[in-house]
Amino acid sequence: MNLPWTWLCSALGWPFFHGLASAVNPKVDLIMTTRREKGAPHCDHVFSIGEGRLIIP
């Protein structure tokens, strides 16, 4: 569909994965360590128990 990674990740990807994990445990943090929108060949989603935040450095 030729959607840009910047839009796709921030509008669909991160909220979806964070929401899905938060349904299991509301205190799950999602940390993005690598992102396609920054030129990486893949995205890494790291989930950990924390404060329920979405962390995108």
Secondary structure as UniProt FT lines:
FT   HELIX           5..8
FT   HELIX           9..13
FT   HELIX           14..24
FT   TURN            26..27
FT   STRAND          28..34
FT   HELIX           36..38
FT   STRAND          44..49
FT   STRAND          54..55
//
